[in-house]
Amino acid sequence: MGRLFAVEIVYRGIFQKNLAKNISRGIVLAAKHDGKIGISFGRYGDSPERNGIPAKSFAIIATDEETLQEGMAKYEPKETDISISVDDTLCKGVESWAWYGLQPINRLLKPGGTLIVTTMQDADTIIGMAHRKDFPYQLALLRGIPSFSGLWVYKDDHTDVRILGAIAKVLPELLSLNAVELAIKEEWHDDLKVKSARKSFERVEMRVVGPSEGNPETPYSFELPKWQEMREGVTIPGIPAGKAMTDPQTQQAGGFRPDRNPTFKKFSTRTMRPVVDFDTCVKCTLCWLQCPDSCFDVTPDALYDANMEACCGCGICEAVCPVEHCITMVNETAFADNASQWEAWRKDKTGYQTWLQDKITHLPPREHGFRIRGQYAEEIKDLVKVGVVDTGDEKISEQVVTDPHESGAG
């Protein structure tokens, strides 16, 4: 038997579907130029393609046909040489609609395997979000704003080819840089994309993550019943209606907190979350009424607290709120837990205001597409400022800023 390689691409359903497909296909095409064979596929059970739900694509590469067949017989990789997170917020853990419980982003990584993350955060921030492993693994950071390239809009910012270049750097045994460049020319017919892959190869940032580093929490999980333990008949237990909340200061009971699904949490869907300024809330009820997932709890003092285990981060509450800056959508990477904001405000209103203002500073562009013509070009200017785009080449810089269809974040 020869050598088998496995790569998973973890992405957000719909929003990053085409991006993940391009990456997995590009890996197989590049491997062919290195004399290997492979297959790329999306896992149906892990990819219901609903907005923002974590999903996966895979690339299986082998040095010979027999080894590839052996790898394909497993249906999906049980361990990976490389796991790719195309949105840094996925590093907190993923829960698709095909299983229950939170799965660490690095769960399948082999000892010494590599987690590649597209992010503008530093290594310590990403490591702090990812759950700990019992063995060392490698973290590779690819600088860039999370790319949303799905069914409705294609954001051609070269994230796909830049990730191919990063793979060649972190695991040259799988792909050589020359093979990546040949595959890009064959598939995309674009010399600018070739240059982007080469720049990524040169600039990807790597460090080893030790067993003592990362989020020490045990991911949320529960035991599924075995077939012999199931009840007779087809039944689904109902969810209780809910109960009153308790004020942490006065112990007064009031308001209403609905009970929610005890086995499915929606928080891994978020790239942003709402933060609420309770001091400016006018109790208009619009956030509570318009939330599609009923994630707002009614507090004893008739305010509205977003339950962070139920919130999917859609941003509708911010859109309907009539008070400016009362509800603000903030980058999910700025938070370490799902604690109640209202309880924190009740315990220390001055301290909460300090916390609130600090969180509101984390407002990078995270739209799933574009709101205005020219928005992409404006984002690229920001990338130029932080050094993601190569400003040393005037041709690239000018083309990136002026023509989003042929642009490249080299």
Long-range contacts (C-beta under 8 A, 24 or more apart in sequence): 1-64, 1-66, 1-67, 1-70, 2-62, 2-63, 2-64, 2-66, 2-67, 3-62, 3-63, 3-67, 3-173, 4-60, 4-61, 4-62, 4-63, 4-67, 4-68, 4-70, 4-71, 5-31, 5-36, 5-38, 5-60, 5-61, 5-62, 5-81, 5-171, 5-173, 5-174, 6-58, 6-59, 6-60, 6-61, 6-71, 6-77, 6-79, 6-80, 6-81, 6-82, 6-108, 7-58, 7-59, 7-60, 7-61, 7-80, 7-81, 7-82, 7-83, 7-84, 7-167, 7-174, 8-56, 8-57, 8-58, 8-77, 8-80, 8-82, 8-83, 8-84, 8-108, 9-56, 9-57, 9-58, 9-59, 9-84, 9-86, 10-54, 10-55, 10-56, 10-83, 10-84, 10-85, 10-86, 10-90, 10-94, 10-105, 11-54, 11-55, 11-56, 11-57, 11-86, 11-87, 11-90, 12-51, 12-52, 12-53, 12-54, 12-55, 12-86, 12-87, 12-90, 12-148, 12-269, 12-271, 13-47, 13-48, 13-49, 13-50, 13-51, 13-52, 13-53, 13-54, 13-55, 13-96, 14-49, 14-50, 14-51, 14-52, 14-150, 14-151, 14-152, 15-51, 15-52, 15-148, 15-149, 15-150, 15-368, 16-86, 16-87, 16-147, 16-148, 16-149, 16-150, 17-49, 17-55, 17-149, 17-150, 17-151, 18-149, 18-150, 18-151, 18-154, 19-86, 19-147, 19-148, 19-149, 19-150, 19-159, 19-160, 20-55, 20-56, 20-57, 20-86, 21-57, 22-149, 22-160, 23-57, 23-59, 23-84, 23-86, 23-160, 23-163, 23-164, 24-57, 24-58, 24-59, 25-59, 25-187, 26-160, 26-161, 26-164, 26-180, 26-183, 26-184, 26-187, 27-59, 27-61, 27-164, 27-167, 27-174, 27-175, 28-59, 28-61, 29-183, 29-186, 29-187, 30-164, 30-168, 30-175, 30-179, 30-180, 30-182, 30-183, 31-61, 31-174, 31-175, 31-179, 32-179, 32-183, 33-176, 33-178, 33-179, 33-182, 33-183, 34-175, 34-176, 34-179, 35-63, 36-61, 36-62, 36-63, 37-61, 37-62, 37-64, 37-65, 37-68, 38-62, 38-68, 39-68, 39-72, 43-76, 43-98, 45-98, 46-96, 46-98, 46-99, 47-96, 47-98, 48-96, 48-97, 48-98, 50-97, 51-269, 51-368, 52-269, 52-270, 52-271, 52-312, 52-313, 52-368, 53-96, 53-97, 53-269, 54-90, 54-94, 54-95, 54-96, 54-268, 54-269, 55-96, 56-96, 61-174, 77-108, 78-108, 79-108, 79-109, 79-110, 79-113, 80-108, 80-109, 80-110, 80-113, 81-110, 81-113, 81-114, 81-171, 81-174, 82-113, 82-114, 82-115, 82-116, 82-167, 82-170, 82-171, 82-174, 83-108, 83-109, 83-113, 83-114, 83-115, 83-116, 84-115, 84-116, 84-117, 84-163, 85-115, 85-116, 85-117, 85-118, 86-118, 86-146, 86-147, 86-159, 86-163, 87-118, 87-146, 87-271, 88-117, 88-118, 88-119, 88-120, 88-121, 88-126, 88-129, 88-146, 88-333, 89-146, 89-270, 89-271, 89-331, 89-332, 89-333, 90-268, 91-115, 91-117, 91-126, 91-129, 91-130, 92-129, 92-130, 92-215, 92-268, 92-332, 93-131, 93-219, 93-268, 94-268, 95-220, 95-264, 95-265, 95-268, 97-264, 100-221, 100-222, 100-224, 100-263, 100-264, 101-219, 101-220, 101-221, 101-222, 102-219, 102-220, 102-221, 102-265, 102-268, 103-219, 104-130, 104-131, 104-219, 105-130, 105-131, 106-130, 106-131, 106-133, 106-137, 107-131, 109-133, 109-137, 111-135, 111-136, 111-137, 112-136, 112-137, 112-138, 113-137, 113-138, 114-138, 114-139, 114-140, 114-170, 114-171, 114-206, 115-139, 115-140, 115-209, 116-140, 116-142, 116-163, 116-166, 116-167, 116-170, 116-204, 117-141, 117-142, 118-142, 118-144, 118-146, 118-147, 118-159, 118-163, 119-143, 119-144, 119-146, 120-144, 120-145, 120-364, 120-386, 121-333, 123-205, 123-207, 125-333, 127-209, 127-213, 127-214, 128-214, 128-215, 128-336, 129-215, 129-333, 130-209, 130-214, 130-215, 131-214, 131-215, 131-217, 131-219, 132-211, 132-212, 132-213, 132-214, 132-215, 132-216, 133-209, 133-211, 133-214, 134-211, 135-211, 136-208, 136-209, 136-210, 136-211, 137-208, 137-209, 138-170, 138-206, 138-207, 138-208, 138-209, 139-206, 139-207, 139-208, 139-209, 140-166, 140-169, 140-170, 140-204, 140-205, 140-206, 141-204, 141-205, 141-206, 142-166, 142-200, 142-204, 143-203, 143-205, 143-386, 143-387, 143-388, 144-383, 144-388, 144-409, 145-364, 145-365, 145-379, 145-382, 145-383, 146-271, 146-366, 148-367, 148-368, 148-369, 150-368, 152-369, 153-368, 153-369, 153-370, 155-369, 155-370, 155-376, 155-404, 156-404, 156-405, 156-406, 156-407, 157-376, 157-380, 157-407, 157-408, 157-409, 158-192, 158-193, 158-196, 158-197, 158-407, 158-408, 158-409, 158-410, 159-409, 161-188, 161-193, 161-194, 161-196, 161-197, 161-200, 161-408, 162-196, 162-197, 162-199, 162-200, 162-409, 163-200, 164-197, 164-200, 165-196, 165-197, 165-198, 165-199, 165-200, 165-201, 165-204, 166-200, 166-201, 166-204, 168-197, 168-201, 169-200, 169-201, 169-202, 169-204, 169-206, 170-204, 170-206, 177-201, 190-406, 192-396, 192-399, 192-406, 192-408, 192-410, 193-408, 195-393, 195-396, 195-408, 195-410, 196-408, 196-409, 196-410, 199-390, 199-410, 200-410, 220-265, 222-263, 244-300, 245-297, 245-298, 245-299, 245-300, 245-305, 246-300, 247-299, 247-300, 247-301, 247-346, 248-343, 248-346, 248-347, 249-346, 249-347, 250-300, 252-300, 253-300, 254-299, 254-300, 254-301, 255-297, 255-298, 255-299, 255-300, 255-301, 255-302, 256-297, 256-298, 257-297, 257-298, 257-307, 258-294, 258-297, 260-307, 260-309, 260-310, 265-309, 265-310, 266-293, 266-295, 266-309, 266-310, 266-311, 266-312, 267-308, 267-309, 267-310, 267-311, 267-312, 267-338, 269-312, 269-313, 270-311, 270-312, 270-313, 270-332, 271-313, 271-331, 271-332, 271-366, 272-313, 272-315, 272-329, 272-330, 272-331, 272-332, 272-366, 273-306, 273-308, 273-311, 273-313, 273-329, 273-330, 273-332, 273-335, 274-306, 274-311, 274-313, 274-315, 274-317, 274-318, 274-327, 274-328, 274-329, 274-330, 275-327, 275-328, 275-330, 275-341, 275-356, 275-359, 275-360, 276-304, 276-305, 276-306, 276-326, 276-327, 276-341, 276-342, 277-325, 277-326, 277-327, 277-328, 277-353, 277-356, 278-303, 278-341, 278-342, 278-345, 278-352, 279-349, 279-353, 280-323, 280-325, 280-326, 281-323, 281-326, 282-322, 282-323, 282-326, 284-321, 284-322, 284-323, 286-317, 286-320, 286-321, 286-322, 287-317, 287-320, 287-321, 287-327, 290-316, 290-317, 290-320, 291-316, 291-317, 292-316, 297-342, 299-342, 303-342, 305-340, 305-341, 305-342, 305-343, 306-341, 307-340, 308-338, 308-339, 308-340, 309-338, 325-360, 328-359, 328-360, 328-363, 329-363, 330-359, 330-360, 330-362, 330-363, 331-362, 331-363, 331-364, 331-366, 333-362, 334-359, 334-362, 335-359, 376-404, 376-407, 377-401, 377-402, 377-404, 380-404, 380-407, 380-409, 383-409
